[in-house]
Amino acid sequence: MSLVGTMVGRYRVQRLLGEGGMARVFAAEDTSVGRHVAIKALLPEYSQHKSILERFMNEAKAMGRIQHPGVIDVFDVMMAPSGELCIIMELLTGLTLREQLWQRGPYAVHDALPLMLQLADTLAAAHAHRIVHRDLKPENIFVIADALGTRLKVLDFGIAKVMDAQNVQTATTAQMGTATYMAPEQFRSAKLVDHRADIYAVGCLFFEMLTGKPPFTGRNLFEQMNAHLTQPTPLDQLPPQLPPAVRDLVDRMLVKDRDQRLGSLTDAVAVLAGGGSLTPAPVPLHTPAPQLPTPPPQPASRRAATAAVSRPADRSWIWALVAILLVGVGVALTIALT
């Protein structure tokens, strides 16, 4: 049953925006204040499943708890008259990062760095609240371009956790994460997934924003898994004008051993906030001697006073000159007499 044309609380549902494996998203109007909102409604076949309902609620709580500009604002959670659990949230206008990459190709470095900073900062805030996304991909990053500039919003917090429900995976053919962006440990065991899996996925997103394609690909799930587990990161594909500190950052984020991987996205924020300029400048092989500043000219009166004071100390050189002249005269007379 479609919610279009019905009322969910004070919200009038206007049109369907999209549908995923477990929920549909509608545009609606808040009739009390005239504000346009989005309603995410759990599909009816899952609305009676207790564990899925709990996970759906956890998603709403997670987005509400983070309180970050890079996360959608959640206004309310309520039940539709037809029985679907609904999350009332901010309505976004723009394109997903996937659509942006399809339309424009890779981002120029100067355009990518501010967006990379926003993405890292958003996920760092989520991790600070012990929230792990686990399904970061271009489809879950929304790009907004308006009077405030270009901004990113991270979508679908908690969806990977919903899909991790044991008795839902078979019914929805869902997996925990998307293979193109999954960390190596995600292929081994879901129990190994923590915030470092998000760091790996963000590294994959950074790489794709800069090159137009993900770092590890394959024709099927097995080849994708093998690429993540065994293939080195193709850093030579990154644009040459990328700052060395950012290149090193991407490399550290995509380390296959999570214990050796970048440990926190706050470190990524520090690098990107400096525009990648945290790498020390190279030291020249031959360091020139420092040039001492030329003293300012002294007034005539001061030069005279300085000269007058220095004369008594300089009389010894006069006697040395007299001695040299006398020796020279003596030698000349001896030669003449001879």
Long-range contacts (C-beta under 8 A, 24 or more apart in sequence): 1-44, 1-82, 3-39, 3-41, 3-80, 3-82, 3-84, 6-80, 6-81, 6-82, 7-31, 7-81, 8-39, 8-41, 8-78, 8-80, 8-81, 8-86, 8-88, 9-76, 9-78, 9-88, 11-37, 11-39, 11-88, 13-39, 20-159, 21-163, 21-172, 21-174, 22-46, 22-52, 22-159, 22-162, 22-163, 22-168, 22-172, 22-174, 23-56, 27-91, 28-88, 36-91, 37-75, 37-88, 37-89, 37-90, 37-91, 38-72, 38-88, 38-89, 38-90, 38-91, 38-92, 39-86, 39-87, 39-88, 39-89, 40-86, 40-87, 40-89, 41-80, 41-84, 41-85, 41-86, 42-84, 42-85, 42-86, 43-84, 44-82, 44-83, 44-84, 46-168, 47-83, 47-84, 47-85, 49-165, 49-167, 49-168, 51-165, 51-167, 52-162, 52-165, 52-168, 53-85, 55-158, 55-161, 55-162, 55-165, 56-85, 56-87, 56-158, 56-162, 57-85, 58-158, 58-161, 59-87, 59-156, 59-157, 59-158, 59-159, 59-161, 59-162, 60-87, 62-126, 62-129, 62-131, 62-157, 62-158, 63-89, 63-157, 63-158, 65-129, 65-131, 66-125, 66-126, 66-129, 66-131, 66-157, 67-125, 68-121, 68-122, 68-125, 68-126, 69-122, 69-151, 70-118, 70-119, 70-121, 70-122, 70-125, 70-151, 70-152, 70-153, 70-154, 71-122, 71-125, 71-126, 71-153, 71-154, 71-157, 72-153, 72-155, 92-142, 92-144, 92-153, 93-144, 93-146, 94-142, 94-143, 94-144, 94-145, 95-142, 95-143, 96-138, 96-139, 96-140, 96-141, 96-142, 96-143, 97-138, 97-139, 97-141, 97-142, 97-143, 97-152, 97-205, 97-209, 98-137, 98-138, 98-139, 100-138, 100-143, 101-138, 101-208, 101-209, 101-212, 105-212, 106-208, 106-209, 106-210, 106-211, 106-212, 106-239, 107-209, 107-210, 109-210, 109-239, 109-241, 109-242, 109-243, 111-150, 112-206, 112-209, 112-210, 113-246, 113-272, 113-275, 113-276, 114-150, 115-143, 115-150, 115-152, 115-209, 116-206, 116-209, 116-246, 116-272, 117-269, 117-272, 117-273, 118-151, 118-152, 119-152, 119-154, 119-202, 119-205, 119-206, 120-202, 120-265, 120-268, 120-269, 120-272, 121-265, 121-269, 122-152, 122-154, 123-154, 123-198, 123-199, 123-202, 123-265, 124-264, 124-265, 124-266, 124-268, 124-269, 126-154, 126-157, 126-198, 127-195, 127-198, 127-264, 127-265, 131-157, 131-158, 132-193, 132-194, 132-195, 132-197, 132-198, 133-157, 133-160, 133-198, 133-201, 134-160, 134-161, 134-164, 134-176, 134-177, 134-186, 134-193, 134-197, 134-198, 135-159, 135-160, 135-163, 135-176, 135-177, 135-178, 136-181, 136-198, 136-201, 136-202, 136-204, 136-205, 137-178, 137-180, 137-181, 137-201, 137-205, 138-205, 138-208, 141-205, 164-190, 177-201, 179-221, 179-224, 179-225, 179-228, 180-204, 180-214, 180-216, 180-217, 180-224, 181-205, 181-214, 182-228, 183-228, 183-258, 184-228, 184-229, 184-256, 184-258, 185-258, 187-225, 187-228, 187-229, 192-258, 194-258, 195-264, 195-265, 196-258, 196-261, 196-263, 197-258, 198-265, 199-253, 199-261, 199-262, 199-263, 199-264, 199-265, 199-268, 200-253, 200-254, 200-258, 200-261, 202-253, 202-265, 202-268, 203-250, 203-253, 203-254, 203-262, 204-254, 206-249, 206-250, 206-253, 207-233, 207-237, 207-238, 207-250, 207-254, 210-238, 210-239, 210-242, 210-250, 211-237, 211-238, 211-239, 215-254, 228-256, 229-256, 242-276, 243-275, 243-276, 243-277, 243-279, 244-276, 244-279, 245-271, 245-274, 245-276, 245-277, 245-278, 245-279, 246-271, 246-272, 246-276, 248-279, 249-276
